[in-house]
Amino acid sequence: MKRKALMKTAAAVFAAAMMLTGCSGGSDVSNLVNDATTTPEQTTTNEPETQSTETPTTETEVVEEPAADPLAFEEGTVLVMSCGYNNAKTGMRFDAEVAGEGVTLADGVTYHTGDFKPTWVEIQNLLGFEIDDQYAGDKDTDNYTKWTADEGTLASIDMFSGSAAQLQEGGAAGNVLNIAQYLDVMPNFKAFLDANPVVRMSLTGSIDGDDAGAIYGSPYFDGLDDIEKMPLMRTDWVVKLLDGEGEFTADSSDNTAAPVYQPYMPTSGKVTVDIVKPDGSGVTQLTKDYDTSGNIVAKMNEAGSISGVEAVNMLRTYIDECYAGFYGTERSNLFIGQSAAWDADEMVALLRCVVANSATLNADGNKVQGLFSREENNNSRRADLYRLAGILYGVRGLESRQDYLFFDKDGTLHDARQEDATYTALLRLNDMVKEGLIAADFVASSDDNATKSSDYVKNDTGFMSYDYNQTQTIFNEDGKLDADEKYMAVMIPVAKWDDGTGETYMRFTESWRSAKTGGWAIAAHVADDVNKLHACLKLIDYAYTYEGQVLLSYGPAAFRDDSNTFDFYGTQMPRISEQNYADLWSLAGGNYTNFARQYLGSTLSFNKTQAFENECTTAVGKEGPANITNAINLGVIKHPALAVEDNMFYTIVPTVLPTTDAQNDLLKQNADLNGSFSTSKLENNVFLNVIIRGTTAATDADAGVAGADAASMIANDWNGATYLQVKNQAWTMLQEYANANF
């Protein structure tokens, strides 16, 4: 099912489900919720009445009483909650660092340290419960550990946040409430799960015993059924190097490094790929004619170390010949245009040109870096380079929703850590490191090295990364880039993929939004207090109404313009207010996510819509995603689906798989496997080691194996084969359960 159709289906199911939604014990919100769920494009059709031929009776008309609210609770019920998003600044209340001496927001209210943020003031008013906030700014994993440390501690909390895996384990231990048993009185949440079957699977924490089909937490969605990360480039540099009549000239340039990287694409023959028509109206085909042009990497390699000027002119000639003049004098559109068709080899050729022409691209004469990550001393950001390798070289599992797992055509799970193709791709990045095409600070990262994407962009020293669009393209409007400079998303590259039906050159991204790895859970003891239970369930169910999604994404009405809506994948969504937009920039430098969490208290969990993020994206930042979204809708860019497909290669892996206690014990024994792929700060990560050094060793002095031998070592010596066997068993059992019960 295509994304737009899926979202329309979900919206329709939302509306139908609202008939069952009631109100809390003290606040009548049923009409509000029902009205809000009917989005502006929905209408009601009245059929002509049928005339009765019967004689009217004099019986008194019976007026049906409104159905009782199945989740009624006493007004003022107090929920003790420890829920937030990983630090003190992103809880439900203002902390001192954010509030300072007091901060006045778009609703005209001045908030101080300890005050509830606007979203949570509104939630309490609407739903009629009170919150006793006990969140201390812990990460999900630490928060869970604190509140489940012993029975006495757990008894003092009603709702808490945690990682999906921990909540599943806590449910099995009897600490976390199974909310699946209440789905019949949570019609909006149930409708959402029915519309997204793989999401329902992701939340299933048990498939046997009394808790079969259990859901142990309310999931968090940072958007749903949409692309997540994308390549970003200084597109003005691409224009400067590649466009125009005649040859490229420069007063000075460096020489390219001695070539190490070898061709990935063919060196002869022809490859035909689908592209978007230049006007965006449909799909056409474009041929890469290697018989005419040769492979650009092979030609550069044959020439050896050459001047940056010579490299640019070689790439210009190649583009003209390979694509038979399709791009004309605007050769940059091979990379940055709607009809882009670039591949990994062409990217490497462009990186060689960029790095060797620092004098042209940086007015201060500083050395320009090629590929970089958002934070060079943080593995969670540095990992984006191996994620980029996945789309460059047709490798699955590097952006999986769970570990590094992916399905083959027949539905068998594979682990990218145990695939030779993974290390072949990573070693290609290692070749780029040897040529100086990946940022030096990425390679030599340390705790003292905190170089960030903002440093690269504002100093004109970084060319390309792979990241979230909104938070990175804000640099176009906060004074870091001049008016004629652009840092923006570009099209997904062409690569050779094998989806089980044979190898083909196409665009595919695994970076697709589904359930994230954290959520909010209800403590098991809450089941003994009907008021607390109903209030907790009411909150979760409300989050999956249209009004609830808007409130928990945008904040209250004072922060948005509900009279001015726009179409967001088939649903009318509000725009943000002018004052709120101004505050976004003055208080958070344009970073939507930080602003929403720190000041509004929204996007902390539940079903966040990307509509708000789209509204907060800069004008330049909207250009690239518009091209990418169009390509997705036209089928030029393929992606995994949130449904079980006939070809399982195109099915997204569930975020969590239900495993038994015995299976969990087996998985915990894999110390080498579990500890060697960390995305925490600068802990050991084999994938990054292979990119930087070509081996699995954490440092040059450590014992390790060559990257080419890593898959076998991980499968056989690090119990990777056992891990994969457990995961496949869990998936098989989950699929059988889902087929019988969902």
GULO-798626 format. One line per 4 residues: for each residue x, y, z of C-alpha. Coordinates in pm, whole numbers. Layout:
N
X Y Z ~ ...
END
This chain:
742
0 0 0 ~ 139 339 -93 ~ 205 590 181 ~ -63 841 84
-331 575 62 ~ -224 428 394 ~ -250 763 570 ~ -591 830 419
-704 487 537 ~ -579 557 888 ~ -756 895 894 ~ -1083 735 788
-1054 466 1052 ~ -983 735 1313 ~ -1305 911 1226 ~ -1512 595 1238
-1365 493 1570 ~ -1449 821 1738 ~ -1812 718 1786 ~ -1702 512 2084
-1491 781 2250 ~ -1633 917 2572 ~ -1526 1172 2829 ~ -1353 1170 3163
-1539 1181 3489 ~ -1514 1557 3523 ~ -1463 1701 3174 ~ -1696 1645 2880
-1448 1621 2593 ~ -1632 1367 2380 ~ -1782 1629 2149 ~ -1452 1811 2121
-1268 1496 2025 ~ -1535 1377 1784 ~ -1557 1713 1611 ~ -1179 1745 1589
-1142 1403 1435 ~ -1349 1512 1136 ~ -1081 1680 929 ~ -1177 1981 717
-1202 1790 391 ~ -1462 1548 529 ~ -1832 1604 452 ~ -2159 1433 536
-2403 1324 268 ~ -2775 1319 359 ~ -2982 1062 171 ~ -3349 1149 87
-3590 1026 351 ~ -3820 737 262 ~ -4190 831 299 ~ -4379 601 534
-4726 472 442 ~ -4804 360 795 ~ -5052 546 1019 ~ -4862 744 1284
-4897 618 1636 ~ -4941 823 1951 ~ -4667 639 2138 ~ -4419 861 2318
-4087 888 2135 ~ -3804 718 2322 ~ -3488 928 2341 ~ -3178 717 2383
-2939 824 2655 ~ -2576 879 2550 ~ -2367 570 2595 ~ -2176 561 2919
-1808 643 2890 ~ -1620 314 2939 ~ -1316 512 3060 ~ -1491 744 3307
-1289 847 3610 ~ -1328 1089 3898 ~ -1248 1454 3834 ~ -906 1542 3975
-767 1188 3966 ~ -392 1218 4019 ~ -147 1033 3798 ~ 205 1001 3932
417 1013 3617 ~ 785 987 3532 ~ 770 1048 3158 ~ 996 1258 2941
1238 1249 2654 ~ 1582 1161 2786 ~ 1693 1476 2970 ~ 1574 1739 3215
1505 1993 2940 ~ 1261 1761 2763 ~ 1016 1671 3036 ~ 659 1785 3095
770 2078 3314 ~ 1018 2359 3258 ~ 1363 2316 3405 ~ 1584 2606 3509
1806 2594 3200 ~ 1510 2642 2965 ~ 1291 2873 3176 ~ 1568 3094 3309
1417 3397 3483 ~ 1089 3323 3306 ~ 1000 3270 2941 ~ 693 3421 2771
547 3217 2488 ~ 291 3269 2212 ~ -3 3216 2450 ~ 105 3525 2642
188 3326 2954 ~ 523 3363 3129 ~ 647 3023 3243 ~ 893 2958 3524
1100 2667 3647 ~ 871 2387 3762 ~ 566 2504 3565 ~ 399 2254 3337
464 2324 2971 ~ 164 2443 2767 ~ 82 2105 2614 ~ 57 1939 2954
-144 2221 3105 ~ -392 2167 2822 ~ -393 1786 2855 ~ -483 1811 3223
-758 2064 3151 ~ -907 1865 2865 ~ -897 1517 3012 ~ -966 1608 3373
-682 1445 3561 ~ -389 1597 3749 ~ -24 1505 3706 ~ 221 1457 3990
540 1480 3783 ~ 830 1277 3919 ~ 1047 1281 3606 ~ 1408 1365 3693
1550 1393 3342 ~ 1666 1034 3308 ~ 1720 852 2981 ~ 1452 597 2901
1669 305 3008 ~ 1776 470 3334 ~ 1421 582 3405 ~ 1289 227 3370
1566 88 3590 ~ 1494 343 3864 ~ 1122 272 3887 ~ 1152 -106 3866
1443 -136 4107 ~ 1223 -291 4373 ~ 856 -347 4439 ~ 826 -58 4682
964 192 4431 ~ 744 66 4151 ~ 434 100 4368 ~ 487 477 4389
460 547 4016 ~ 167 513 3773 ~ 323 584 3430 ~ 686 588 3326
893 598 3008 ~ 1135 328 2899 ~ 1286 153 2601 ~ 1063 -87 2408
1286 -384 2489 ~ 1285 -303 2861 ~ 910 -251 2872 ~ 864 -588 2706
1092 -750 2964 ~ 913 -561 3243 ~ 579 -686 3117 ~ 700 -1043 3128
813 -982 3488 ~ 470 -847 3585 ~ 586 -487 3631 ~ 417 -333 3327
47 -338 3243 ~ -69 -516 2930 ~ -282 -249 2759 ~ -388 -482 2478
-659 -620 2708 ~ -823 -275 2702 ~ -823 -213 2325 ~ -1202 -251 2308
-1237 67 2517 ~ -954 243 2329 ~ -1110 271 1981 ~ -867 528 1841
-553 343 1942 ~ -706 17 1820 ~ -796 174 1483 ~ -441 296 1445
-301 -51 1509 ~ -550 -211 1270 ~ -438 29 996 ~ -69 -48 1054
-22 -424 1097 ~ 358 -425 1124 ~ 335 -158 1391 ~ 95 -386 1579
351 -662 1548 ~ 624 -428 1674 ~ 430 -369 1993 ~ 342 -733 2063
540 -829 2369 ~ 417 -1186 2416 ~ 253 -1451 2204 ~ 181 -1723 2457
34 -1769 2803 ~ -213 -1535 2972 ~ -48 -1230 2812 ~ -58 -1353 2452
-82 -1050 2224 ~ 29 -818 2503 ~ 123 -455 2443 ~ 341 -324 2723
378 38 2622 ~ 232 325 2426 ~ 464 364 2126 ~ 641 676 2007
626 771 1640 ~ 848 1053 1515 ~ 631 1067 1205 ~ 494 756 1038
523 594 696 ~ 757 860 561 ~ 1125 895 470 ~ 1348 979 765
1705 1069 663 ~ 1841 1185 329 ~ 2169 1296 168 ~ 2249 1668 208
2496 1871 0 ~ 2625 2224 -39 ~ 2441 2244 -369 ~ 2581 2587 -457
2924 2424 -469 ~ 2800 2162 -713 ~ 2664 2441 -936 ~ 2989 2637 -912
3201 2337 -1014 ~ 2986 2173 -1280 ~ 2763 2427 -1453 ~ 2825 2659 -1745
2973 2672 -2093 ~ 3335 2596 -2163 ~ 3593 2463 -1920 ~ 3614 2517 -1546
3898 2745 -1442 ~ 4043 2845 -1108 ~ 4336 3054 -992 ~ 4463 2765 -783
4370 2415 -674 ~ 4518 2118 -496 ~ 4594 1785 -653 ~ 4364 1493 -590
4506 1218 -371 ~ 4660 908 -519 ~ 4353 701 -618 ~ 4249 413 -394
3874 378 -448 ~ 3782 142 -734 ~ 3470 151 -958 ~ 3142 18 -822
2932 85 -1132 ~ 3011 -79 -1468 ~ 3309 34 -1675 ~ 3138 -49 -2005
2793 -117 -2144 ~ 2473 70 -2063 ~ 2252 99 -1754 ~ 1898 237 -1782
1738 387 -1472 ~ 1404 546 -1387 ~ 1412 918 -1313 ~ 1152 1186 -1247
1076 1404 -1549 ~ 1232 1750 -1524 ~ 889 1909 -1470 ~ 804 1654 -1199
496 1528 -1384 ~ 589 1163 -1416 ~ 859 903 -1476 ~ 1095 864 -1767
1411 662 -1828 ~ 1769 776 -1861 ~ 2063 571 -1986 ~ 2412 573 -1838
2620 504 -2149 ~ 2955 373 -2028 ~ 3056 265 -2379 ~ 3065 632 -2472
3190 790 -2152 ~ 3369 518 -1961 ~ 3341 500 -1582 ~ 3443 830 -1424
3627 667 -1132 ~ 3821 438 -1370 ~ 3916 736 -1587 ~ 4032 942 -1289
4223 646 -1149 ~ 4402 599 -1479 ~ 4502 966 -1477 ~ 4640 936 -1121
4685 1239 -898 ~ 4560 1536 -1099 ~ 4479 1900 -1031 ~ 4140 1994 -898
4072 2190 -1214 ~ 4153 1891 -1434 ~ 3931 1668 -1216 ~ 3633 1903 -1254
3669 1922 -1631 ~ 3701 1544 -1651 ~ 3374 1509 -1455 ~ 3203 1770 -1675
3300 1584 -1993 ~ 3190 1253 -1843 ~ 2842 1390 -1756 ~ 2797 1530 -2107
2898 1201 -2271 ~ 2744 948 -2030 ~ 2402 1115 -2038 ~ 2414 1231 -2401
2377 1595 -2304 ~ 2058 1536 -2105 ~ 2164 1780 -1831 ~ 2293 2044 -2074
2506 2311 -1910 ~ 2327 2251 -1577 ~ 2527 1937 -1504 ~ 2471 1990 -1133
2121 1849 -1180 ~ 2276 1502 -1207 ~ 2318 1539 -828 ~ 2083 1809 -704
1792 1826 -948 ~ 1454 1655 -956 ~ 1582 1437 -1242 ~ 1898 1341 -1053
2048 1000 -1135 ~ 2377 1005 -945 ~ 2546 695 -812 ~ 2829 615 -570
3107 644 -829 ~ 2985 981 -946 ~ 2967 1094 -582 ~ 3330 989 -527
3434 1179 -840 ~ 3249 1485 -712 ~ 3410 1451 -368 ~ 3752 1443 -533
3665 1765 -715 ~ 3534 1934 -400 ~ 3827 1844 -175 ~ 4083 1948 -438
3919 2287 -494 ~ 3913 2433 -143 ~ 4054 2763 -270 ~ 3749 2807 -495
3489 2693 -242 ~ 3620 2850 81 ~ 3693 3221 68 ~ 3923 3197 371
4135 2929 209 ~ 4046 2666 473 ~ 4058 2302 374 ~ 3720 2169 261
3610 1829 392 ~ 3402 1584 186 ~ 3170 1360 388 ~ 3110 1452 753
2871 1363 1036 ~ 2669 1589 1264 ~ 2887 1533 1571 ~ 3229 1384 1514
3265 1269 1875 ~ 2929 1093 1900 ~ 2872 747 1752 ~ 2497 801 1729
2572 1067 1464 ~ 2889 916 1315 ~ 2681 605 1240 ~ 2508 804 967
2807 740 742 ~ 2758 365 745 ~ 2386 423 701 ~ 2473 624 391
2679 327 270 ~ 2359 123 262 ~ 2189 339 0 ~ 2515 393 -192
2589 22 -239 ~ 2255 -157 -214 ~ 2305 -303 135 ~ 2009 -378 363
2004 -370 743 ~ 2218 -62 809 ~ 1907 147 890 ~ 1686 -128 1030
1420 -50 1288 ~ 1563 -334 1501 ~ 1934 -395 1537 ~ 2062 -464 1182
1788 -701 1069 ~ 1615 -721 732 ~ 1391 -963 543 ~ 1476 -1142 223
1211 -1206 -41 ~ 1078 -1515 138 ~ 1055 -1358 483 ~ 1372 -1494 643
1554 -1248 866 ~ 1916 -1159 792 ~ 2164 -962 1002 ~ 2374 -700 820
2656 -766 1068 ~ 2684 -1116 923 ~ 2667 -1024 554 ~ 2979 -1002 337
2815 -727 130 ~ 2810 -501 438 ~ 3186 -508 479 ~ 3248 -473 108
3050 -148 126 ~ 3224 -27 442 ~ 3565 -97 293 ~ 3470 129 2
3425 406 257 ~ 3763 309 401 ~ 3907 371 53 ~ 3750 718 68
3918 773 406 ~ 4254 684 250 ~ 4192 945 -21 ~ 4096 1212 231
3735 1229 110 ~ 3587 1177 459 ~ 3637 1449 720 ~ 3964 1425 910
3782 1489 1239 ~ 3554 1191 1172 ~ 3859 970 1129 ~ 4048 1107 1431
3749 1158 1659 ~ 3804 1184 2035 ~ 3621 1316 2340 ~ 3805 1645 2293
3693 1671 1931 ~ 3341 1806 1918 ~ 3328 1928 1556 ~ 2963 1956 1449
2774 1999 1125 ~ 2705 2361 1221 ~ 3082 2421 1231 ~ 3133 2264 890
2848 2453 728 ~ 2896 2800 877 ~ 3273 2789 811 ~ 3233 2664 451
3445 2359 534 ~ 3199 2070 486 ~ 3034 1943 170 ~ 2804 1645 233
2632 1449 509 ~ 2341 1212 565 ~ 2093 1331 828 ~ 1749 1467 915
1649 1746 682 ~ 1477 2001 910 ~ 1737 2029 1184 ~ 2025 2052 936
1881 2291 678 ~ 1808 2555 943 ~ 2162 2675 871 ~ 2021 2838 559
1829 3096 766 ~ 2016 3157 1089 ~ 2307 3355 952 ~ 2540 3062 891
2500 3074 511 ~ 2479 3368 274 ~ 2181 3425 45 ~ 2350 3262 -255
2461 2955 -58 ~ 2253 2641 -13 ~ 2280 2335 208 ~ 1991 2105 118
1869 1750 66 ~ 1933 1578 -267 ~ 1787 1271 -434 ~ 1855 916 -313
2133 761 -528 ~ 2104 485 -785 ~ 2253 155 -664 ~ 2249 -212 -756
1987 -385 -540 ~ 1876 -747 -525 ~ 1522 -773 -392 ~ 1507 -1146 -457
1380 -1110 -811 ~ 1722 -1037 -962 ~ 1971 -752 -943 ~ 1851 -417 -1073
1967 -57 -1066 ~ 1715 147 -871 ~ 1669 385 -577 ~ 1576 233 -240
1584 373 112 ~ 1557 178 435 ~ 1530 503 634 ~ 1155 478 689
955 596 986 ~ 784 339 1207 ~ 761 275 1581 ~ 1067 406 1763
1244 219 2039 ~ 1092 405 2335 ~ 748 459 2483 ~ 537 530 2790
405 246 3002 ~ 154 196 3281 ~ 269 26 3599 ~ 92 -307 3657
-47 -207 3997 ~ -257 69 3835 ~ -505 -200 3729 ~ -620 -207 4094
-733 160 4085 ~ -1009 209 3829 ~ -975 589 3824 ~ -601 586 3760
-640 305 3509 ~ -906 487 3309 ~ -711 814 3316 ~ -397 645 3184
-586 464 2910 ~ -775 783 2822 ~ -448 968 2768 ~ -313 700 2535
-633 672 2335 ~ -672 1051 2307 ~ -324 1072 2152 ~ -455 877 1853
-742 1112 1773 ~ -690 1388 1520 ~ -714 1655 1791 ~ -484 1460 2020
-221 1417 1751 ~ -232 1789 1673 ~ -210 1893 2039 ~ 73 1654 2119
264 1768 1810 ~ 193 2141 1779 ~ 90 2233 2131 ~ -238 2411 2228
-449 2629 1997 ~ -266 2949 2093 ~ 47 2814 1925 ~ -111 2730 1590
-344 2877 1329 ~ -630 2629 1301 ~ -812 2849 1048 ~ -523 2825 803
-467 2462 710 ~ -266 2281 445 ~ -279 1935 291 ~ -31 1696 447
-53 1358 271 ~ -430 1376 241 ~ -513 1528 581 ~ -567 1897 653
-322 2011 920 ~ -294 2355 1085 ~ -12 2599 1036 ~ 178 2739 1332
110 3090 1456 ~ 336 3378 1355 ~ 449 3439 1712 ~ 524 3071 1766
737 3069 1451 ~ 926 3374 1575 ~ 983 3203 1911 ~ 1111 2893 1734
1400 3096 1594 ~ 1465 3326 1888 ~ 1456 3051 2151 ~ 1580 2741 1965
1762 2870 1658 ~ 1502 2717 1426 ~ 1544 2362 1559 ~ 1184 2242 1562
1244 1928 1767 ~ 1433 2105 2044 ~ 1179 2387 2055 ~ 875 2158 2069
1017 1938 2343 ~ 1184 2205 2554 ~ 926 2485 2537 ~ 589 2346 2425
615 2003 2587 ~ 497 1839 2264 ~ 658 1555 2064 ~ 762 1383 2386
594 1061 2281 ~ 287 917 2104 ~ 202 978 1738 ~ 389 1292 1634
292 1428 1294 ~ 565 1556 1065 ~ 329 1834 952 ~ 457 2065 1228
816 1991 1130 ~ 731 2062 767 ~ 591 2399 872 ~ 912 2485 1055
1146 2390 772 ~ 1327 2672 592 ~ 1236 2760 232 ~ 1563 2607 109
1505 2308 335 ~ 1174 2235 164 ~ 1319 2215 -186 ~ 1501 1883 -160
1232 1689 29 ~ 972 1810 -223 ~ 1172 1642 -500 ~ 1228 1329 -292
864 1302 -189 ~ 753 1336 -549 ~ 995 1061 -649 ~ 858 838 -373
498 897 -479 ~ 591 821 -841 ~ 762 496 -740 ~ 1110 611 -844
1232 573 -485 ~ 1123 248 -322 ~ 1104 178 51 ~ 987 -81 306
617 -86 390 ~ 436 -104 725 ~ 250 -412 604 ~ 341 -771 524
417 -765 151 ~ 418 -1057 -93 ~ 787 -984 -145 ~ 907 -954 213
1216 -759 105 ~ 976 -462 103 ~ 839 -522 455 ~ 978 -317 741
1121 -519 1030 ~ 920 -486 1354 ~ 1091 -264 1610 ~ 1074 -541 1873
1013 -914 1845 ~ 859 -1108 2136 ~ 1113 -1347 2282 ~ 1083 -1601 2562
1283 -1593 2883 ~ 1501 -1874 2750 ~ 1564 -1684 2428 ~ 1646 -1368 2621
1901 -1562 2825 ~ 2065 -1681 2504 ~ 2081 -1330 2363 ~ 2236 -1188 2681
2525 -1434 2651 ~ 2648 -1271 2329 ~ 2883 -1024 2499 ~ 3104 -959 2193
2807 -913 1963 ~ 2611 -695 2206 ~ 2901 -468 2297 ~ 3072 -413 1964
2819 -207 1768 ~ 2748 72 2013 ~ 2601 404 1902 ~ 2676 562 2241
2931 845 2239 ~ 3268 687 2149 ~ 3216 327 2256 ~ 3329 43 2030
3150 15 1696 ~ 3282 -239 1446 ~ 3119 -71 1146 ~ 3293 258 1225
3621 79 1288 ~ 3607 -80 944 ~ 3535 256 780 ~ 3824 424 959
4086 145 974 ~ 3967 -136 751 ~ 3953 -379 1046 ~ 3720 -470 1330
3979 -354 1585 ~ 3877 -61 1804 ~ 4230 84 1767 ~ 4527 -4 1555
4686 -171 1859 ~ 4387 -395 1931 ~ 4354 -744 1796 ~ 4095 -771 1522
4030 -910 1180 ~ 4024 -749 839 ~ 3687 -609 746 ~ 3656 -865 466
3662 -1146 725 ~ 3430 -979 977 ~ 3102 -1143 871 ~ 3235 -1493 928
3391 -1403 1263 ~ 3070 -1243 1390 ~ 2855 -1535 1278 ~ 3079 -1810 1413
3295 -1668 1692 ~ 3060 -1404 1831 ~ 2746 -1623 1832 ~ 2587 -1420 1555
2435 -1734 1408 ~ 2264 -1809 1741 ~ 2134 -1452 1761 ~ 1988 -1479 1412
1831 -1816 1485 ~ 1655 -1672 1791 ~ 1526 -1374 1594 ~ 1395 -1592 1312
1218 -1818 1562 ~ 1061 -1514 1728 ~ 949 -1373 1392 ~ 797 -1704 1281
598 -1733 1603 ~ 488 -1370 1586 ~ 372 -1405 1227 ~ 174 -1718 1308
13 -1543 1605 ~ -67 -1232 1397 ~ -222 -1435 1117 ~ -452 -1605 1365
-541 -1305 1580 ~ -495 -969 1408
END
